[in-house]
């Protein structure tokens, strides 16, 4: 172990022992170097290591301080904990692509639910009209007709959005990553939900950020009281949250809680990256509004996509931002450059017809029917101790088994039977949800699916013994 690592370990032990308390200012670099009889660079490396791990924070022109310690059920997430999770996410998603595997672990709905023929007609039509200048005309912020159509759809919800507020992106993950990058710098703290969409964990690692995971409950959502406490104690720059049909729990925040969330973040000058890719998959009498509807200060960067409700392979997403649009366009030009011109034109053509809304109405009905059948099958097959959470909207179910159950082991056993699930380990950097798994109910409910659930039930029964 090098000298700077020894110093870092010693300080970490002192923090754990309570010698240094949350908020305490640490000795200056020079003082520490003199005390340890090492070079200034050695101490700088030790402090940098502790900061990257979330033990201390730096304040410009002030020095280094002990970071606020995790409390009240929140969990700190640091970059080094994510590497194995990323590999596991890749393995699970790749397994779900195998046609021999029943894809309960998939992140996508059944592609047969999408109006591919109508989309291809639009694509064929616009391809005939393509000109040499279209590639340049559709550089960031993206095709103007597509942005106008999207702006009109927001207006129908009572949300005033200008086409100039919209940036078209290469799918939702591009929109979310660009938004996060636009409002943070490496080393900044970001709040996520717990459990969280694994893409948020991956983005945080890639951008060298640190995260604070605030607990969320099925049927209710993120704990706003704990969020408020975290905002007071930690130097938070942004929140990455799902407000409608959250992945993996499935909940939709009430209008009142969305309003409270936006006001809380406005008061603390913290950006909200609203991951709203499932918003069109609602169930009930009325479509839920996004948190963007209550944004008055440009706090919300609202990210949407067509991947979950229209065409996964088209890879078209967007960001609505009233304050960061230029920065997002600059970042996009430096990374992916632009979005496919023919695909943008085809979607603009398709969306200007009535086909999309008719498709969404039919899609919501089909997903609700499949979820109902999946819940009934799981209730028949799983032990009585199992809890199945099936909130309205979306197509995910969250299954919670007795605490001692290892759903990562269940995943491997199920894969041996050509059945995939998404184990809870994917949705946190900790082992907190190892006894849970996410179940995709969007696929055809037939004899194959029914038999697969029965196999899952037998595997779970053995694990619960």
C-alpha positions in Angstrom: 0.0 0.0 0.0 1.4 3.4 -1.0 1.9 6.2 1.5 -1.1 8.3 0.2 -3.3 5.2 0.5 -2.2 4.7 4.1 -3.0 8.3 5.0 -6.4 8.0 3.3 -7.1 4.8 5.2 -6.1 6.4 8.5 -8.4 9.3 8.0 -11.2 7.0 7.0 -10.8 5.1 10.2 -10.8 8.3 12.2 -14.0 9.4 10.6 -15.6 6.0 11.4 -14.4 6.3 15.0 -16.0 9.7 15.3 -12.8 11.6 15.7 -13.8 13.7 12.8 -17.5 14.5 12.6 -19.7 15.4 9.6 -19.0 19.0 8.6 -15.6 19.2 10.5 -12.9 20.9 8.6 -9.8 18.7 8.0 -6.3 19.9 8.5 -4.9 21.8 5.6 -2.8 20.0 3.0 0.3 21.8 4.2 -0.4 21.0 7.9 -1.1 17.3 7.1 2.1 17.1 5.0 4.1 18.4 7.9 2.5 16.2 10.5 2.9 13.0 8.3 6.3 14.1 7.1 5.4 13.5 3.5 5.2 15.7 0.4 2.3 18.0 -0.3 1.5 15.9 -3.4 1.1 12.7 -1.3 -1.5 14.4 0.9 -3.3 15.8 -2.1 -3.6 12.3 -3.6 -4.9 11.0 -0.2 -7.5 13.7 0.0 -8.5 13.2 -3.7 -9.0 9.5 -3.0 -11.2 10.2 0.0 -13.2 12.7 -2.0 -13.8 10.3 -4.9 -15.1 7.7 -2.4 -17.5 10.2 -0.8 -15.7 10.5 2.6 -14.8 14.2 2.3 -15.9 17.2 0.2 -13.9 20.2 -1.0 -15.1 23.7 -0.8 -13.4 26.3 -3.1 -11.1 28.7 -1.2 -12.0 27.0 2.1 -10.5 23.5 2.3 -11.7 20.0 2.9 -14.5 18.9 5.1 -15.9 15.6 6.3 -18.9 14.8 4.1 -22.3 14.6 5.7 -22.8 11.0 6.8 -25.5 8.9 5.4 -28.6 8.7 7.6 -32.3 8.2 7.7 -32.3 5.3 5.2 -30.3 7.1 2.5 -27.4 5.2 0.9 -24.2 6.7 -0.6 -23.2 5.3 -4.0 -19.6 5.8 -5.2 -18.2 5.0 -8.5 -16.0 2.0 -7.5 -19.1 0.0 -6.5 -20.7 0.0 -9.9 -18.3 -2.0 -12.1 -19.7 -5.4 -11.3 -23.3 -4.2 -11.5 -22.5 -2.9 -15.1 -21.3 -6.3 -16.1 -24.3 -8.0 -14.6 -26.7 -5.6 -16.4 -25.1 -6.4 -19.7 -25.4 -10.2 -19.0 -29.1 -9.9 -18.1 -30.0 -7.8 -21.1 -28.1 -10.0 -23.5 -29.7 -13.1 -22.1 -33.2 -11.6 -22.7 -32.4 -11.3 -26.5 -32.1 -15.1 -26.9 -35.3 -16.3 -28.6 -35.1 -19.5 -26.6 -35.4 -17.6 -23.3 -38.7 -16.4 -21.9 -37.9 -12.7 -21.5 -39.4 -11.8 -18.1 -36.1 -9.9 -17.5 -36.3 -7.8 -20.6 -36.5 -4.0 -20.4 -38.6 -3.7 -23.5 -42.2 -4.5 -24.4 -43.2 -7.0 -27.0 -42.2 -5.4 -30.4 -45.3 -7.0 -32.0 -47.3 -4.4 -30.1 -45.8 -1.6 -32.2 -47.3 -0.4 -35.5 -44.2 -1.2 -37.6 -46.0 -1.3 -41.0 -47.4 2.2 -40.6 -44.0 3.5 -39.4 -42.3 1.9 -42.4 -44.8 3.5 -44.7 -43.9 6.9 -43.2 -40.2 6.1 -43.5 -40.6 5.1 -47.2 -42.6 8.2 -48.0 -40.1 10.6 -46.5 -37.1 8.8 -47.9 -38.4 9.5 -51.4 -38.4 13.3 -50.6 -35.0 13.5 -48.9 -32.7 16.2 -50.2 -29.0 16.8 -49.9 -29.6 19.7 -47.4 -31.8 17.6 -45.0 -28.7 16.2 -43.1 -27.6 19.8 -42.2 -31.1 21.1 -41.6 -31.7 18.3 -39.0 -28.6 18.8 -36.9 -29.1 19.7 -33.2 -31.6 20.7 -31.9 -33.2 18.4 -34.5 -36.0 18.3 -37.1 -38.2 21.4 -36.6 -41.4 19.6 -37.7 -40.8 16.8 -35.1 -40.1 19.4 -32.4 -43.3 21.3 -33.4 -45.4 18.1 -33.1 -43.9 17.3 -29.7 -44.6 20.9 -28.5 -48.2 20.6 -29.6 -48.5 17.4 -27.6 -47.3 19.2 -24.4 -49.7 22.0 -25.1 -52.6 19.5 -25.1 -51.6 18.7 -21.5 -51.7 22.4 -20.6 -47.9 22.7 -20.6 -46.5 25.5 -22.7 -43.4 24.3 -24.5 -41.8 26.0 -27.4 -40.2 23.9 -30.2 -37.0 25.9 -29.4 -37.1 24.3 -25.9 -36.8 20.8 -27.3 -33.6 19.0 -28.4 -34.0 15.7 -30.3 -31.6 12.9 -29.1 -30.5 9.4 -29.9 -33.0 7.7 -27.6 -33.9 8.4 -24.0 -30.5 7.4 -22.6 -28.8 10.0 -24.7 -31.3 12.6 -23.5 -30.7 11.6 -19.9 -26.9 11.4 -20.1 -26.7 14.8 -21.9 -29.0 16.4 -19.4 -27.0 15.1 -16.5 -23.7 16.2 -18.1 -25.2 19.6 -18.7 -25.8 20.4 -15.0 -22.9 18.6 -13.3 -19.2 18.4 -13.1 -17.1 15.3 -12.2 -17.2 14.8 -8.4 -20.7 16.4 -7.9 -23.4 14.7 -5.9 -26.6 13.5 -7.6 -29.8 12.1 -5.9 -31.4 9.0 -7.3 -34.2 6.7 -6.1 -33.7 3.4 -4.3 -34.3 1.1 -6.1 -33.2 3.0 -9.2 -33.1 2.4 -13.0 -29.7 0.8 -13.5 -29.1 3.3 -16.4 -28.9 6.1 -13.8 -26.2 4.2 -11.9 -24.2 3.6 -15.1 -24.4 7.2 -16.1 -23.2 8.4 -12.7 -20.2 6.1 -12.9 -19.4 7.1 -16.5 -19.5 10.8 -15.7 -17.4 10.3 -12.5 -20.2 11.6 -10.2 -21.3 10.4 -6.8 -24.9 9.5 -5.9 -27.1 9.6 -2.8 -29.9 7.0 -3.0 -33.2 8.1 -1.3 -35.6 5.3 -0.5 -38.8 4.9 -2.6 -41.8 2.7 -1.7 -44.1 0.8 -4.1 -47.3 2.6 -4.6 -46.0 5.8 -3.1 -42.7 6.9 -4.5 -39.6 8.7 -3.3 -39.6 9.8 0.4 -39.9 13.6 0.1 -39.0 14.1 3.8 -35.7 12.2 3.4 -35.1 14.1 0.2 -35.5 17.4 1.9 -33.1 16.3 4.7 -30.5 15.2 2.1 -30.8 18.5 0.2 -30.0 20.4 3.5 -27.0 18.3 4.4 -25.4 17.4 1.1 -24.0 19.6 -1.8 -26.5 18.1 -4.3 -26.4 19.4 -7.9 -29.1 17.4 -9.5 -31.8 14.7 -9.1 -32.5 11.9 -11.6 -36.0 10.7 -10.9 -38.8 8.9 -12.6 -42.2 10.4 -11.8 -44.5 8.2 -13.9 -44.5 4.4 -14.0 -41.2 4.2 -12.3 -38.7 1.5 -13.2 -38.6 -0.9 -11.4 -41.3 -0.3 -8.8 -44.0 1.0 -11.2 -45.4 3.8 -9.1 -46.6 7.1 -10.4 -46.2 10.1 -8.1 -49.5 12.0 -7.4 -49.9 15.5 -8.8 -49.5 16.9 -5.3 -46.2 15.1 -4.7 -44.9 16.2 -8.0 -45.7 19.8 -7.2 -44.0 19.4 -3.8 -41.0 17.8 -5.4 -40.5 20.7 -7.9 -41.0 23.4 -5.2 -38.4 21.7 -3.0 -35.8 21.5 -5.7 -36.5 25.1 -6.8 -35.9 26.3 -3.2 -32.6 24.5 -3.2 -31.6 25.4 -6.8 -31.2 21.7 -7.7 -32.0 20.5 -11.2 -34.5 17.7 -11.8 -33.7 15.3 -14.6 -37.1 13.8 -15.2 -36.9 10.4 -16.8 -40.4 10.1 -18.2 -40.1 7.4 -20.9 -43.2 5.4 -19.7 -45.5 8.4 -19.4 -47.8 7.2 -22.3 -48.4 3.8 -20.7 -50.7 5.1 -18.0 -53.9 3.4 -16.9 -57.0 5.0 -15.5 -59.3 7.9 -16.4 -56.7 10.6 -17.2 -53.1 10.8 -18.2 -50.7 11.9 -15.4 -48.8 15.1 -15.9 -45.0 15.2 -15.7 -43.3 17.2 -13.0 -42.5 19.7 -15.8 -46.1 20.9 -15.5 -45.2 22.7 -12.2 -41.8 24.0 -13.3 -41.6 27.8 -13.2 -37.8 28.4 -12.9 -36.3 26.1 -15.6 -35.5 23.5 -12.9 -36.8 20.5 -14.8 -35.1 18.8 -17.8 -37.8 16.6 -19.1 -36.6 13.5 -21.0 -38.9 11.5 -23.2 -38.7 8.7 -25.8 -40.6 6.7 -28.3 -38.7 3.5 -27.5 -41.2 2.1 -24.9 -44.4 3.0 -26.7 -43.8 3.1 -30.4 -40.5 1.8 -31.8 -37.5 0.7 -29.8 -35.3 0.4 -32.8 -35.9 4.0 -34.0 -33.8 5.3 -31.1 -35.5 8.8 -30.9 -35.7 10.7 -27.6 -35.8 14.3 -26.6 -35.1 16.8 -23.8 -37.3 19.7 -22.9 -35.2 22.3 -21.2 -35.9 26.0 -20.7 -32.4 26.8 -19.4 -29.9 24.3 -20.6 -30.8 23.7 -24.3 -27.8 25.3 -25.8 -25.4 23.4 -23.5 -27.1 20.1 -24.4 -26.8 20.8 -28.1 -23.1 21.6 -27.6 -22.5 18.3 -25.8 -24.5 16.4 -28.4 -22.4 17.9 -31.2 -19.3 16.7 -29.4 -20.5 13.2 -28.8 -23.2 11.7 -31.1 -23.2 14.7 -33.5 -26.9 14.3 -34.5 -29.9 12.0 -34.8 -30.7 10.0 -38.0 -32.4 12.4 -40.4 -34.7 9.8 -42.1 -35.9 8.6 -38.7 -36.7 12.1 -37.5 -38.6 12.9 -40.7 -40.5 9.6 -40.5 -41.6 10.1 -37.0 -42.7 13.7 -37.7 -44.8 12.3 -40.6 -46.3 9.5 -38.5 -47.1 11.8 -35.5 -49.1 14.2 -37.6 -51.7 11.6 -38.3 -54.1 10.1 -35.8 -52.3 6.7 -35.9 -50.2 7.4 -32.8 -53.0 8.2 -30.4 -55.1 5.2 -31.7 -52.0 3.0 -31.2 -51.4 4.2 -27.7 -55.0 3.6 -26.7 -54.8 0.0 -28.0 -51.3 -0.5 -26.4 -52.4 0.6 -23.0 -55.4 -1.8 -23.1 -53.2 -4.7 -24.2 -50.5 -4.1 -21.5 -53.2 -3.9 -18.8 -54.6 -7.2 -19.9 -51.2 -8.9 -19.9 -50.3 -7.5 -16.5 -53.5 -8.8 -15.1 -52.8 -12.3 -16.4 -49.2 -12.2 -15.2 -50.3 -11.1 -11.7 -52.8 -13.9 -11.5 -50.3 -16.5 -12.6 -47.6 -15.3 -10.2 -50.1 -15.4 -7.3 -50.9 -19.0 -8.1 -47.3 -20.1 -8.5 -45.4 -18.1 -5.8 -45.3 -18.8 -2.1 -47.8 -17.0 0.1 -45.0 -14.8 1.6 -44.3 -13.3 -1.8 -45.5 -9.7 -2.4 -46.4 -8.7 -5.9 -46.5 -4.9 -6.6 -48.5 -4.0 -9.7 -49.2 -0.3 -9.9 -51.4 1.1 -12.6 -49.4 1.8 -15.8 -46.3 0.5 -17.4 -45.6 -3.1 -17.8 -43.3 -4.0 -14.9 -44.1 -6.0 -11.7 -41.9 -5.8 -8.6 -41.8 -9.1 -6.7 -40.5 -9.1 -3.1 -39.6 -12.5 -1.5 -38.7 -13.3 2.1 -35.5 -11.4 3.1 -33.2 -14.5 3.1 -34.1 -15.3 -0.5 -31.2 -14.8 -3.0 -32.8 -13.6 -6.3 -29.4 -13.4 -8.0 -29.1 -17.2 -7.4 -32.7 -17.5 -8.6 -31.7 -15.6 -11.8 -29.0 -18.2 -12.6 -31.2 -21.1 -11.8 -34.0 -19.7 -13.9 -31.6 -19.1 -16.8 -30.7 -22.8 -16.7 -34.4 -23.3 -17.5 -34.3 -20.7 -20.3 -36.3 -18.1 -18.2 -34.9 -14.6 -17.5 -35.8 -12.2 -14.7 -34.2 -8.9 -13.6 -32.8 -9.6 -10.1 -33.0 -6.7 -7.6 -29.2 -6.5 -7.5 -29.4 -4.6 -10.8 -31.2 -1.7 -9.2 -28.9 -0.7 -6.4 -25.1 -0.6 -5.7 -25.9 -2.4 -2.4 -27.4 -5.8 -1.6 -30.6 -4.2 -0.3 -32.9 -5.7 -2.9 -31.2 -9.0 -3.4 -34.5 -10.7 -2.3 -36.5 -8.9 -5.0 -36.8 -9.1 -8.8 -38.5 -7.2 -11.6 -40.9 -9.0 -13.9 -41.7 -7.8 -17.5 -45.4 -8.5 -18.1 -45.5 -7.0 -21.7 -44.9 -10.2 -23.6 -47.6 -12.5 -24.9 -49.4 -14.4 -22.2 -49.6 -18.0 -23.6 -48.9 -21.5 -22.5 -45.1 -20.9 -22.7 -45.3 -18.0 -20.3 -47.7 -19.8 -18.0 -45.3 -22.8 -17.7 -42.3 -20.5 -17.2 -44.1 -18.9 -14.2 -44.8 -22.4 -12.8 -41.1 -23.2 -13.0 -40.2 -20.0 -11.3 -42.6 -20.8 -8.5 -40.9 -24.2 -8.0 -37.5 -22.6 -7.9 -38.6 -20.0 -5.5 -40.3 -22.5 -3.2 -37.0 -24.4 -2.9 -35.0 -21.2 -2.2 -37.5 -20.2 0.5 -37.3 -23.6 2.4 
